[in-house]
């Protein structure tokens, strides 16, 4: 019998597979998404220098419920505002091994509507 792996182990394997091809640079950094059961986080990362340029989360925004689509939209809008204030217009989207659906899609759509291009 095959040993069953946890969902997070499988997600990390998917994320590592995608990260082989996706990388952020100073000109076009990477927008990474992490979602937990209670919150959602987004970071814009320059992989060449290994630095986080902009970060935002439902925790930092002090949202009462950080695990719904409305919270993801709020975080997406805020990360785009912070990125545009830091002169970042183009990013590469990294869904973090999650399915592009629900909260991840809501965050990406909100960031696009707020002016971020990817």
C-alpha positions in Angstrom: 0.0 0.0 0.0 1.1 3.5 -0.8 1.7 5.8 2.2 -0.7 8.8 2.1 0.9 12.2 2.4 -0.6 15.2 4.0 -2.1 18.0 1.8 0.7 20.4 2.8 3.4 18.0 1.8 1.8 17.6 -1.6 1.3 21.4 -1.9 5.0 21.9 -1.1 6.0 19.5 -3.8 3.8 21.3 -6.3 5.2 24.6 -5.2 8.8 23.4 -5.6 8.0 22.1 -9.1 6.6 25.5 -10.2 9.4 27.4 -8.5 11.9 25.7 -10.9 10.6 27.8 -13.7 9.2 30.9 -11.9 11.7 33.4 -10.4 11.4 37.1 -9.5 13.9 39.7 -10.5 14.4 43.4 -9.6 12.5 44.3 -12.8 9.7 41.8 -12.4 9.5 40.4 -8.8 7.5 37.4 -7.7 4.1 37.8 -6.0 3.8 34.9 -3.6 0.6 33.8 -1.9 0.3 31.8 1.3 -3.0 30.8 2.7 -3.7 29.1 6.0 -7.0 28.1 7.6 -7.3 31.5 9.4 -5.4 34.0 7.2 -4.0 34.9 3.8 -0.6 36.4 3.2 1.0 38.0 0.1 4.7 39.0 -0.5 6.5 40.5 -3.4 10.0 39.0 -3.5 13.1 39.7 -5.5 14.7 36.3 -5.8 18.0 37.5 -7.1 18.8 39.5 -4.0 16.7 37.3 -1.7 14.7 40.1 -0.3 11.0 40.7 0.4 10.2 44.1 -1.2 6.5 44.4 -0.1 4.4 42.3 2.2 0.8 42.3 3.4 -1.5 39.9 5.1 -4.9 39.7 6.8 -3.0 39.7 10.1 -1.3 43.0 9.4 -4.6 44.6 8.2 -6.2 43.3 11.4 -9.2 41.8 9.6 -11.7 40.1 11.9 -12.1 37.1 9.5 -9.0 36.5 7.4 -10.1 33.3 5.9 -12.7 34.4 3.4 -12.8 35.8 -0.2 -13.5 39.4 1.0 -10.3 39.3 3.1 -8.3 38.0 0.1 -9.7 40.8 -2.0 -8.7 43.4 0.6 -5.2 41.9 0.9 -4.9 41.9 -2.9 -5.9 45.5 -3.2 -3.5 46.6 -0.4 -0.5 44.6 -1.8 -1.0 46.3 -5.2 -1.2 49.7 -3.6 2.0 49.1 -1.6 3.7 47.7 -4.8 2.7 50.7 -6.9 4.0 53.0 -4.1 7.3 51.2 -4.3 7.4 51.6 -8.1 6.6 48.0 -8.8 4.2 47.6 -11.7 4.9 44.1 -13.2 5.1 40.9 -11.2 5.1 37.2 -11.8 2.3 35.4 -9.9 3.2 32.5 -7.7 0.2 30.7 -6.4 2.3 28.8 -3.9 1.1 25.3 -4.9 -2.5 26.1 -4.2 -5.3 25.7 -6.8 -6.0 29.0 -8.6 -9.5 29.1 -7.2 -11.4 30.8 -4.4 -9.2 33.0 -2.1 -6.1 32.7 -4.3 -8.0 33.8 -7.4 -9.8 36.6 -5.5 -6.4 38.0 -4.3 -5.0 37.9 -7.8 -8.0 39.5 -9.4 -8.1 42.3 -6.8 -4.4 43.0 -7.3 -4.9 43.2 -11.1 -7.9 45.6 -10.6 -5.8 47.8 -8.4 -3.2 48.3 -11.1 -0.6 45.4 -10.8 0.2 43.7 -14.1 0.9 40.0 -14.4 
